[in-house]
């Protein structure tokens, strides 16, 4: 591909060549010949038949499908970077094509007739194109269907404050976030605004009015969108992911002035989730950020996914409902004490990861061995399990 061309010119050429409503019925800009729409569609159909969550396209190996956390390779020849690029790039919307032309990285949502919606990340590795395509459910799941503790529902009843949902990549953060929004949307009459890159779950208006802003389509970036949303009289603000200091600062401030802000972070425990926000700022600004965070933070939910007995996966989570003690620890940067605060605030709804892991084992949802490997405090887990 000739990536020395101007991004807008590239997008215009791709758009002119495409000209079809079917995102997979596109034309190759290299040859001018219509691409066989069955190539990408075939991969997505196999993803659906295998009940997979992700399609991985990487040069040098056959396409891979993630099923219950494990990667399974399709019975095909190894891919080349150019064929990945030819199959995926023209199917993306114009803004994503421009972004890829300029940065060699693009995220977008893709709707495929007869199959569903997908989140596409097209990027380059070792100078070659690669892509990760995640299947998106047709609608947000019900919170009650996620096998999360009943106490998580209390997060939907908060009227203000910042709620952090943390976990590693693929831990189900976005699914939980969508389920929380769905619960509020069904039950309450609020104004909910989501900011996502891209929009993953489409929320229909129910009791609430839901606006969904997609980065690249409706706004250029998270900070710009978030500054605008604060002026739109929202009751609930959903930030798909806090990636930069400016977004973090605006989100914390919005929570402090009366909005309920729900967002996700790539972190693996409560202390790391809180610490990561302050650590994104220069040292001289961190005390102020910690002060604002101590006042605005309402809860931190950390989750991961474990293999479920009989197939599938089940979430294991930990919840801190922020009280007076936790606010003091955050202000003083004594984050090592936050785990103790989970135990102290149990009556408010907090619970430890070890308590939840023991519950999953006792309910025969996960094995003792898998739970023990995931426990942050194995001795505590074994003690709870024995009771």
C-alpha positions as CSV (number, residue, x, y, z in Angstrom):
1,X,0.0,0.0,0.0
2,X,1.2,3.5,-0.7
3,X,1.2,5.1,2.7
4,X,3.0,8.3,1.6
5,X,-0.3,9.7,0.3
6,X,-2.2,12.3,2.2
7,X,-4.7,10.7,4.6
8,X,-7.7,12.6,3.2
9,X,-6.8,11.8,-0.3
10,X,-6.5,8.1,0.7
11,X,-9.8,8.1,2.4
12,X,-11.5,9.8,-0.6
13,X,-10.0,7.2,-3.0
14,X,-11.2,4.3,-0.8
15,X,-14.7,5.9,-0.5
16,X,-14.9,6.4,-4.2
17,X,-13.8,2.8,-4.9
18,X,-16.2,1.3,-2.3
19,X,-19.5,2.9,-3.3
20,X,-21.5,0.0,-1.8
21,X,-23.8,-0.1,1.2
22,X,-22.4,-3.6,2.1
23,X,-19.2,-2.9,4.1
24,X,-17.8,-6.2,2.8
25,X,-18.7,-5.5,-0.9
26,X,-15.6,-3.3,-1.5
27,X,-13.0,-2.8,-4.2
28,X,-9.3,-3.2,-3.9
29,X,-7.5,0.2,-4.4
30,X,-4.4,-1.7,-5.6
31,X,-6.0,-3.7,-8.4
32,X,-9.3,-1.9,-9.0
33,X,-11.0,-5.3,-9.0
34,X,-13.8,-6.2,-6.7
35,X,-12.6,-8.1,-3.7
36,X,-14.3,-11.4,-2.9
37,X,-16.6,-10.4,0.0
38,X,-16.6,-14.0,1.2
39,X,-13.0,-13.7,2.6
40,X,-13.6,-11.5,5.6
41,X,-17.2,-12.7,6.0
42,X,-16.0,-16.3,6.0
43,X,-13.7,-15.5,8.9
44,X,-16.5,-13.8,10.8
45,X,-18.9,-16.7,10.1
46,X,-16.3,-19.1,11.5
47,X,-16.0,-16.9,14.6
48,X,-19.7,-17.1,15.1
49,X,-19.9,-20.9,14.5
50,X,-17.1,-21.4,17.1
51,X,-18.9,-19.1,19.6
52,X,-15.6,-17.1,19.7
53,X,-15.1,-13.7,21.2
54,X,-12.2,-12.5,19.0
55,X,-10.8,-13.0,15.5
56,X,-7.0,-12.5,15.4
57,X,-5.4,-11.8,12.0
58,X,-1.6,-11.7,12.2
59,X,0.9,-12.2,9.3
60,X,2.8,-15.5,9.4
61,X,0.1,-17.6,11.0
62,X,-3.5,-18.7,10.1
63,X,-6.4,-16.7,11.5
64,X,-7.0,-17.3,15.2
65,X,-10.2,-17.4,17.1
66,X,-10.4,-16.9,20.9
67,X,-12.8,-19.4,22.5
68,X,-13.3,-19.3,26.3
69,X,-10.0,-17.5,26.6
70,X,-7.9,-19.9,24.4
71,X,-6.7,-19.3,20.9
72,X,-7.6,-21.8,18.2
73,X,-6.2,-21.5,14.7
74,X,-8.4,-21.9,11.6
75,X,-7.5,-24.6,9.1
76,X,-6.1,-22.1,6.6
77,X,-2.7,-21.1,5.2
78,X,-0.7,-18.5,7.0
79,X,-1.7,-14.9,6.3
80,X,0.3,-12.1,4.7
81,X,0.1,-8.5,5.9
82,X,-1.1,-7.2,2.6
83,X,-4.1,-9.6,2.4
84,X,-5.1,-8.6,6.0
85,X,-4.9,-5.0,5.0
86,X,-6.9,-5.6,1.8
87,X,-9.6,-7.5,3.6
88,X,-10.0,-5.2,6.6
89,X,-9.1,-1.6,5.7
90,X,-11.7,-0.9,3.0
91,X,-14.5,-2.2,5.3
92,X,-13.7,0.5,7.9
93,X,-15.5,3.9,7.9
94,X,-13.7,6.9,6.4
95,X,-12.5,8.4,9.7
96,X,-10.8,5.1,10.6
97,X,-9.2,4.8,7.2
98,X,-7.7,8.3,7.7
99,X,-6.5,7.4,11.1
100,X,-4.8,4.2,9.9
101,X,-3.3,6.1,7.0
102,X,-1.7,8.6,9.3
103,X,-0.9,6.6,12.4
104,X,-1.1,2.9,11.2
105,X,-3.6,2.3,14.0
106,X,-7.4,2.5,13.8
107,X,-10.4,1.4,15.9
108,X,-13.9,1.3,14.6
109,X,-17.2,-0.5,14.9
110,X,-18.3,-2.6,11.9
111,X,-21.8,-3.8,11.2
112,X,-22.0,-6.8,8.9
113,X,-25.5,-7.7,7.5
114,X,-26.7,-11.0,8.7
115,X,-23.9,-11.5,11.2
116,X,-23.8,-8.6,13.7
117,X,-21.5,-5.9,15.0
118,X,-17.8,-6.0,15.6
119,X,-15.1,-3.9,17.2
120,X,-12.1,-3.7,14.8
121,X,-8.6,-2.7,15.7
122,X,-6.4,-2.5,12.6
123,X,-2.7,-1.9,13.4
124,X,0.8,-2.9,12.2
125,X,3.4,-5.2,13.8
126,X,6.9,-5.7,12.4
127,X,5.9,-3.5,9.5
128,X,2.9,-5.6,8.5
129,X,-0.8,-5.2,8.9
130,X,-2.6,-7.1,11.7
131,X,-6.1,-6.9,13.1
132,X,-8.1,-7.9,16.1
133,X,-11.9,-8.1,15.6
134,X,-14.2,-8.6,18.6
135,X,-17.7,-9.8,18.2
136,X,-20.2,-7.5,19.9
137,X,-23.5,-8.7,21.3
138,X,-26.6,-7.3,19.7
139,X,-27.6,-5.7,23.0
140,X,-26.3,-5.0,26.4
141,X,-26.6,-8.0,28.8
142,X,-28.7,-7.9,31.9
143,X,-26.7,-7.3,35.0
144,X,-28.3,-10.3,36.7
145,X,-27.0,-12.6,33.9
146,X,-23.3,-11.8,34.5
147,X,-22.8,-13.9,37.7
148,X,-21.6,-10.9,39.6
149,X,-22.4,-10.6,43.3
150,X,-25.7,-8.9,44.0
151,X,-23.9,-6.0,45.7
152,X,-22.6,-4.8,42.3
153,X,-26.2,-3.6,41.6
154,X,-25.8,-0.9,44.2
155,X,-23.4,0.9,41.8
156,X,-26.4,1.7,39.6
157,X,-28.2,3.4,42.5
158,X,-25.5,6.0,43.1
159,X,-26.5,9.5,42.2
160,X,-23.0,11.0,41.9
161,X,-19.3,10.2,42.2
162,X,-16.7,8.3,40.2
163,X,-17.0,4.5,39.7
164,X,-13.9,2.8,38.4
165,X,-14.1,-0.6,36.8
166,X,-10.7,-2.2,36.5
167,X,-9.2,-5.3,35.0
168,X,-6.8,-6.7,32.4
169,X,-7.6,-6.7,28.7
170,X,-10.4,-9.2,28.0
171,X,-11.6,-9.3,31.6
172,X,-15.1,-8.2,30.8
173,X,-14.9,-4.6,32.0
174,X,-16.8,-3.2,29.0
175,X,-19.5,-5.8,29.4
176,X,-20.0,-5.0,33.0
177,X,-20.1,-1.3,32.2
178,X,-22.7,-1.8,29.6
179,X,-24.8,-3.9,32.0
180,X,-24.7,-1.2,34.6
181,X,-25.8,1.4,32.1
182,X,-28.6,-1.0,30.9
183,X,-29.8,-1.4,34.5
184,X,-30.0,2.4,35.0
185,X,-31.6,2.8,31.6
186,X,-34.4,0.3,32.4
187,X,-35.1,1.3,35.9
188,X,-34.6,5.1,36.1
189,X,-35.5,8.2,34.3
190,X,-32.1,9.8,33.7
191,X,-30.1,11.4,31.0
192,X,-27.2,9.1,30.2
193,X,-24.4,10.1,27.9
194,X,-21.7,7.6,26.8
195,X,-18.3,8.4,25.2
196,X,-16.8,5.5,23.4
197,X,-14.1,4.6,20.9
198,X,-15.9,2.9,19.2
199,X,-19.5,2.4,20.5
200,X,-19.7,-1.3,21.4
201,X,-23.1,-1.9,22.9
202,X,-26.0,0.1,21.4
203,X,-28.5,1.2,24.2
204,X,-32.1,1.7,23.3
205,X,-34.0,4.4,25.0
206,X,-36.0,2.9,27.9
207,X,-36.9,4.7,31.1
208,X,-33.9,7.0,30.4
209,X,-32.7,8.9,27.4
210,X,-29.3,7.6,26.2
211,X,-26.9,9.5,24.0
212,X,-23.9,7.6,22.6
213,X,-20.9,9.7,21.3
214,X,-18.4,7.8,19.2
215,X,-14.9,9.2,19.0
216,X,-13.9,9.9,15.4
217,X,-17.5,10.2,14.3
218,X,-19.2,12.6,16.8
219,X,-16.1,14.1,18.5
220,X,-12.4,14.2,17.8
221,X,-11.2,12.8,21.2
222,X,-12.2,12.0,24.7
223,X,-11.3,15.3,26.4
224,X,-13.2,17.3,23.8
225,X,-16.2,15.1,24.1
226,X,-16.2,15.0,27.9
227,X,-15.9,18.8,28.2
228,X,-18.9,19.1,25.9
229,X,-20.9,16.4,27.7
230,X,-20.6,18.1,31.1
231,X,-22.5,21.1,29.6
232,X,-25.3,18.8,28.4
233,X,-27.1,18.4,31.7
234,X,-26.3,14.6,32.1
235,X,-27.1,12.6,35.1
236,X,-24.8,9.8,34.2
237,X,-21.6,10.1,32.1
238,X,-20.0,6.9,30.8
239,X,-16.4,7.1,29.6
240,X,-15.4,4.0,27.8
241,X,-11.8,4.2,29.0
242,X,-9.7,6.8,30.7
243,X,-6.5,6.9,28.7
244,X,-4.9,10.3,29.3
245,X,-4.5,12.8,32.1
246,X,-6.9,15.4,30.6
247,X,-9.7,12.9,30.4
248,X,-9.0,11.7,34.0
249,X,-9.0,15.2,35.3
250,X,-12.3,16.2,33.7
251,X,-13.9,12.9,34.8
252,X,-12.8,13.4,38.4
253,X,-14.0,17.0,38.4
254,X,-17.4,16.0,36.9
255,X,-17.9,13.4,39.6
256,X,-17.0,16.0,42.2
257,X,-19.7,18.4,41.1
258,X,-22.6,16.0,41.2
259,X,-22.5,13.7,38.1
260,X,-22.3,9.9,38.3
261,X,-19.3,9.0,36.1
262,X,-18.7,5.3,35.2
263,X,-15.5,4.4,33.5
264,X,-12.9,1.6,33.0
265,X,-9.1,1.3,33.6
266,X,-6.6,-1.3,32.8
267,X,-5.6,-2.2,36.3
268,X,-5.6,-5.4,38.4
269,X,-6.4,-4.3,41.9
270,X,-8.0,-1.6,43.9
271,X,-4.9,0.2,44.9
272,X,-3.4,0.2,41.4
273,X,-6.7,1.6,40.0
274,X,-6.5,4.6,42.3
275,X,-2.8,5.0,42.0
276,X,-2.8,5.0,38.3
277,X,-4.9,8.1,38.0
278,X,-2.5,10.2,40.1
279,X,0.6,8.7,38.6
280,X,-0.5,10.0,35.2
281,X,0.2,13.6,36.3
282,X,3.5,15.4,37.0
283,X,4.6,15.1,40.7
284,X,3.8,18.7,41.5
285,X,0.1,18.1,40.5
286,X,-0.4,14.8,42.1
287,X,-1.4,16.1,45.6
288,X,-4.2,18.1,44.0
289,X,-5.4,15.2,41.9
290,X,-5.4,12.9,45.0
291,X,-7.4,15.5,46.9
292,X,-10.0,15.7,44.1
293,X,-10.1,11.9,43.7
294,X,-10.5,11.4,47.5
295,X,-13.6,13.6,47.4
296,X,-15.1,12.3,44.1
297,X,-14.4,8.6,44.1
298,X,-17.4,6.4,45.1
299,X,-16.5,2.9,44.3
300,X,-13.8,0.7,42.6
301,X,-14.8,-2.7,41.0
302,X,-12.0,-5.0,39.9
303,X,-12.8,-8.1,37.9
304,X,-11.2,-10.9,35.9
305,X,-12.5,-14.0,34.1
306,X,-11.9,-17.6,35.2
307,X,-12.6,-20.8,33.3
308,X,-16.0,-22.1,34.3
309,X,-16.6,-25.7,35.1
310,X,-18.4,-27.2,32.1
311,X,-17.2,-24.5,29.7
312,X,-17.3,-20.8,29.3
313,X,-16.0,-18.2,31.8
314,X,-17.2,-16.6,34.9
315,X,-16.1,-13.3,36.5
316,X,-14.3,-13.0,39.8
317,X,-14.4,-9.6,41.3
318,X,-13.6,-7.3,44.2
319,X,-15.5,-4.2,45.3
320,X,-14.5,-1.2,47.4
321,X,-17.3,1.1,48.4
322,X,-15.3,4.2,49.3
323,X,-15.9,5.5,52.8
324,X,-14.2,8.0,55.1
325,X,-11.2,5.8,55.8
326,X,-10.5,5.2,52.1
327,X,-10.7,8.9,51.3
328,X,-8.1,9.6,54.0
329,X,-5.8,6.9,52.6
330,X,-6.2,8.3,49.0
331,X,-5.5,11.8,50.1
332,X,-2.3,10.7,52.0
333,X,-1.2,8.3,49.2
334,X,-1.4,5.4,51.6
335,X,-2.9,3.1,49.1
336,X,-1.6,0.0,50.7
337,X,-4.3,0.3,53.3
338,X,-7.2,0.2,50.8
339,X,-7.4,-3.6,50.9
340,X,-8.1,-3.3,54.6
341,X,-10.8,-0.8,53.9
342,X,-12.7,-3.4,51.8
343,X,-13.1,-5.5,54.9
344,X,-14.0,-2.5,57.1
345,X,-16.8,-1.3,54.7
346,X,-18.3,-4.8,54.1
347,X,-21.6,-3.6,55.5
348,X,-21.7,-0.9,52.8
349,X,-21.4,-3.5,50.1
350,X,-17.6,-4.0,49.8
351,X,-16.2,-7.6,49.4
352,X,-12.7,-9.0,48.8
353,X,-11.6,-11.0,45.8
354,X,-10.8,-13.9,48.1
355,X,-14.4,-13.9,49.4
356,X,-15.8,-14.0,45.9
357,X,-13.4,-16.7,44.8
358,X,-14.4,-18.9,47.7
359,X,-18.0,-18.4,46.8
360,X,-17.4,-19.4,43.2
361,X,-15.7,-22.6,44.3
362,X,-18.4,-23.5,46.8
363,X,-21.0,-23.0,44.1
364,X,-19.1,-25.3,41.8
365,X,-18.6,-22.6,39.2
366,X,-14.8,-22.7,39.2
367,X,-12.2,-25.2,40.4
368,X,-10.2,-24.7,43.6
369,X,-7.0,-24.7,41.6
370,X,-8.0,-21.9,39.3
371,X,-9.3,-19.8,42.1
372,X,-6.1,-20.3,44.1
373,X,-4.0,-19.2,41.2
374,X,-6.1,-16.0,40.9
375,X,-6.2,-15.1,44.6
376,X,-4.2,-12.0,45.6
377,X,-3.9,-13.4,49.2
378,X,-3.9,-17.2,48.9
379,X,-3.8,-17.8,52.6
380,X,-6.9,-15.7,53.2
381,X,-8.7,-17.5,50.3
382,X,-7.9,-20.9,51.8
383,X,-9.1,-19.7,55.3
384,X,-12.4,-18.5,53.9
385,X,-12.9,-21.6,51.8
386,X,-12.5,-23.8,54.9
387,X,-15.3,-22.0,56.8
